[in-house]
């Protein structure tokens, strides 16, 4: 997720580039808001906190101070709210947020998602959703002949507007002539800033490649503007090779020619879908991390596994903690503790390479066994 720190540069069109990432401010101790949430969220977050505490103790270079919040469906059913009214002010006191999952069979998904996760991401201006994907050692892609180096992507998702802008409504509810609208809202500012962010990500990866994804053949307004803005921004990154895909054709390319891709930029909805496909192609959605970033660093960023609440395995000790461990590593990178982040992922990869993996990756281990194995690798540092 690295990017240049030249925040004063302007584009060829005279626009200020406001998305390159300012450097983190090193600290001796970081305050982390822990929101386990629903389903398997508490299980994987507890495992990640245990791992992080062991890692910081072993390295003795910085500390992590965790504060846990009971923001989830159980709280909603008791109080009618997922969070207290001053939750944004509370979160702004932290350096980062470690989030588990939200969603329960007892509450409609659109209520839980907008009541907690999106209620954090959008007001805190976490407009860059970053989802790295690769095949980990000891795991296997369902794609025939796909080797680890063949699938190594970073998907950059616009995370503040677009199809998830939350605009629309329903009238004449329950009648035959009921009308429902769901508006996608794209702004030039929103597209420009996420495009600059994605190009900076691509620029700092070895292959310096970016593929942007829209559906501008059928969606002739917002998607066409997306194409135009990305093409304008591309002029400021001559060292990055750029190509464009329609979202339906992109799914085919991801499956048939994964090596042709590296950094992928897409809208809120498109990247949401494509990143789930990416995780499955890499072996399991149980390994996939997410970083919801405010690249300006004015607000805390939030880190979460992709997999959701998974109530079908909740409480069974079967949840794969790798996605949350990888997410924790991304959090450490964002805080500027890259040595710790690399050590954590190295421990995770050694555990996977040893065959200590959960059922979704073809193994027999449970959450506890994987966590203990990663802990063992950390103690060897």
N, C-alpha and C positions, 0 to 999 in steps of 0.2 A: 504494500500500500504506500510505498514511499513516493514522494513527489518533490518537485523543486520547491525551494523556499522563497523564490523571487516574487514576492507579492506585489511589487510595484510595476511589473512589466505591463505593457499595453499591447493589444492585438493590432493587426494590420488595419482594422476598422476603427481604431481609436478607443475601443472598450477596455476598461480596466479589468485585468485578470484577477478575480477575487477568490479563485478556488484552490490554487496551489497551497499545500499544507504548511502552515507555520511550524517551526520545530517545537517539540515538546519541552516543557520546563522540568529539568531533573529535580526530583525530590527525594528525601530520605524516607518518606512515608506517604502512601497514597490512600485516599478514602474511597472505598468501593461500596456502592449501593447494591445490595444483593436482593433480587426479586425472584424467588423460586417459581412462584405462580402456581400453575395447575398440573395435574397429571404426573408425568415423570419428571417435570421440571424440578421439584424439590430433590429428587433422587440424584439427578445429574449435577445440579448446582452444589449439593452437599459434597459430592465427589470432587468437583472442581475446586471448591474452597479448601478441601483437605490437601489436594495436590499443590495448590498455590502456597498454602502455609508451609508445607514441607519444603518447597522449592526456595522460598524466601529465607527460611531458617538455614537451609544448606548453603546458600550463596552469601548470606549475611551482608548484602550490599544495599538493600532497601526493605521496607516493610509494607504490608498491605493491611489496612484496617477495614474490616467488613462490618457493615450494618445491614441487618436483614429486615425486609419489610413484608408484611403479610398481605400484599396486594394481589388478590386473585378472586376466583369465583366464590369461594367460601365467604370472603368478606363482602362480596357483592350481594349474596343471598341474605346476609344478615343486615346490611346497612343500605343497600340500594346503590352503592358506589364501589368501584374497584379501588379507588384511591381516596385519600382525604382531599378536601378542597384546595389545600395549599401544596399539593404534591409537586408542582413544578418548582416552587421555591425550595422545597426540601431537597429535590434532586440536584438543583444547581449548586448545592454545597459540596457535591462529590466530584471526584476526578474522573470517575467512570461508573457505568452501570452494568452489572452482570445479570442477565435476564434468562429465566428458564423457559417458560411457555405459558400461554394463556388459551383457555378453551375447555369447555366441559359439556357433556351431554345434557346437563340441566339448564343451560343457557344458550340461546341461539348464537351462532358464531359471529354474526355481524355485530351483536351487542358486546360480546367479550373482546373482540378485536379492536373495536372503536373505543371501548371503555378503558383499555389498558395499553396495549402495544402502540397503536396509532396515536393514542392520547399522549404518549411520551415522544415518539419520533417526530411528529409534525411540529408541535410547539417548540421543541428544543432544536429545531432546524437541522435535524440529522438527515440532510438531503442526499447524502451519498451512502448507499447500501452496497457493501463490498463482500463478495462471496467467492473466495478462492476455492478451486477444485482441482484435485489431482489424485492419482491412484497411489495409495500408501503402500510401503513395503509389506509384503506378506498378504496383501489383499488382491482381489482379482476383479477386473471389469467384466461385465456380461458380454462385452463386445469381443468377438473372436479376434485373436492376434493383436489385441490392443495392449501394448507394453506401457509401463509406468510413464516413460518420457513422452508417450504419444498423446497423453491427455493431461495437460497442465495449464489450466485456464484461471483467469480472474474475471468474474462477471461483475460489472458495475451497473447498478440499478438506480435510476432516478427515484428518490424515496419521499418526495414531498408533494407531488401534484399528479398530473396525468389522470390515469384511469381510477386512481384511488384518492382523488381530490375531495370526495365526499359530498359533491354537489348533485342535486336532483331531488326527486320527491315522488309521491304517489297521490293520486286523487281518485275519487269515486271508488274507494277501497271496497272490495268484495262484490262490486257490480260487474256485469258483463262488459261494460264499457270502461272498466278501470284502466287508468293510464299510469305508467311508471317511467320515470326518466332517470338515467344515470349519466351524468355529464363528465366527459374527459376534458380537463383543462390543462393546456400546455402554454407556458409563457416563454418568451425569448430569453428572459433572464434565467429561468429555471433550466432550460435546455443548455444554454451557454455555460452555466457554471458546472453542470454535471459533465458536459463535454470536455471542458478544461481539466476537470479532475481525472476523467478517464484517460485523456491523452497523457497527463502526467504519470499516471500508473503505467501506461504502455511504454512511455519514454524511459522509465526506470526498470523495465524488465529486459532481459537479454535480447529477445527477438524483436522488440520495438514494433509490434503489430497491433492494430486495432480494427475490429469488425463492429460496425454499428448496425443495429437491427430495428426496423420499423415495419409498417404495413402501408406504405405510402401509395401503393397502386390502388387500393380500395378506400383508404381513409385519406381523402384528398386535401384536408385542411391542416389539422394538427400534425399529422405524420409528415406531410410535405414540408411544413415549417421545421420539424425536427431535422429532416435531411439537409435543408438549406443551412441551418445554424451549425450543424456538425461539420458540414463542408467548409463553412467560413472559419470555424475554429481550427480545422485541420491545417490551414495555411500557416498557422503559428508553430506547427510541429513538423517541419519538413523531414526530420529524421525518423518519423513514425510512418510506416506504410499503412494505408487505410483501405478498407473495402466495405461494401454495404450488402446486407442480406434482408430479404423479406422474411418475416418471422416464421412462416410455414416452411419455407425452403431452408431456414436455419436449422430446424429440427432434423432435417435430413442430413445436412452437412455435419452436424454434431455427432450423428451416429456413424455415418459412412467415412468421414474424413476428419477425425478429431485433431490430428496433428496440424491441420491447416489453420487452427484457431489458437489465439493466445489471450489477448484482452478483448472482452466483449462488452459493449455498451448498449443498453436498451431501456425502454420505458418501464414504468413501475409495474404494470401488469405483465408485459412480455418477459422482463428479466425475472420476475417472480416465478413464472412457469418454466422458463428455460433453465433456471438454476436448480429446480427440482429434478429436471431431466438430467442435468449435468451431474448431480449427486448420485443419481441411480446409475449412470454410466460409469462413474468412478468406483462403484461397488455398493453403496448404500447411502440413503439419506441420513443414516445414523452417524456419518462421519463429517457432515457438512457444516461449516461455521458461517457466521454472519457478523459483520461489523456495521452498525448504523452510525455514521460519522457526521459530526458537524465539523467540516474541514477548517472552519475559522477558529476552532477551539474556544469559542465564546461560551459554549454549553458543553456539559459532559456528553460523551458518546456512549452508545449502548451496544453491548455484545451479547449475542444469543446463538444457540444452535438452531438450525433450520427445522428440525424434525417435528416440532409441535408437542402437544400434550400426550398423545399416544395412550389414551385411557385403556386400550385393550391389553397393555402390558404393565399398567401402573401397579405398583406394589409387589410385583413378582420378582424384582431383582434382575430383570432381563434387559433393562435399558442400556443402550450403547453410550458410554460417556465420552467417546472419542470426539464427537462433534463439539461438546462443551469444553474439552481440554484444548482442542484446536482453537476454539473461540477465545479461551483464556489466553492462549499464546498471542492471538491477534490483539487482544487488549493490552498485553505487556508491550508489544511492538508500539502500539499507539501511545502508550505512556512514556516511551523512550527507553524501556528496559529490554533492549533487543537481545542481549546476551541471555537473559533469563528466558525470553520467548523461544530462542533457538534451542536452549537446553530442554525446555518443556517438550517441544515438538520432537526433538531427538529421542527423548524417553518414550513418547507415544509411538514413534515409528519403530523403535527397537522392540517394543511390546507387540506390535502388530506383526513384525517380522518373525517373532518367536512363535507365532500362531496363537497367541492369547487374545482371541477376539470373540465377540458376541455372535449370537445366532444369525443376525442379519448379514454378517460377513462370512458365514459358513462355519463358525466356530461353536464351541460349547461353553464358553466362559460367560459369567454374569457380570453385572455392574461391579460388584465387589472384587471379583478376581482380576478384572482389567485394571481397576483402580490400584489394587495392591501391587500389580506388576509394574505399573508406571511409577508408583512410589519407590519400588525397589530399584528401578533404573535411576531415579533422582538421587537416591542415597549413594549411588556409585560415583556421582560427580566428584 
